[in-house]
Amino acid sequence: ELTTEIAKQLIDQAASFPRKPNMVFTGGDPLKRQDLFELLEYAVNRGINVALTPSATPLATRDALRRTRDVGVSALGLSLDGADGPTHDAFRGWEGSFARTLEILAAARDLGFYIQVNTSITRRNVDQIDAIADLLRTQGVHMWSVFFLVPVGRGILEERISPEEYERVFAQLWSHAQRQPYAIKTT
């Protein structure tokens, strides 16, 4: 909702910090923003480490990702909330989201991005932790960021997992952190 000029002022403020922060352009779908590449490049030129988290929409083309890389963005974040199409697609609310996410992951890998995959744990996917971890091993990701549902916004409609399931998931993530080729963090 910020104008280009106000967005640049915000970037300037962030760039003035004694230790420059990381800046993630996210959404909704950040690729809908007409001035996105201008803002990405502006932030990179101000010395900020910039990442993009596109939605798995038709706007996230290989050309858009290449352009993102060419303006200096080195990291890409993608959401993957299931080990299969039906689970992920139901969570994201549209059929084909899982396949599209895998296509974007492949393009990001080919373009040399640092790739972070974000997963929100809910009742829908709590039994897919091992399957998601194994799928990510084949996708060239660098970080798996696992989020535990905070029931706000659309999250109110999702069912939280039980305390026992939280313990089991943490044990599974610890086990995977010892043997997977990517890092794992939780939020």
Disulfide bonds with the S-S distance in Angstrom:
none
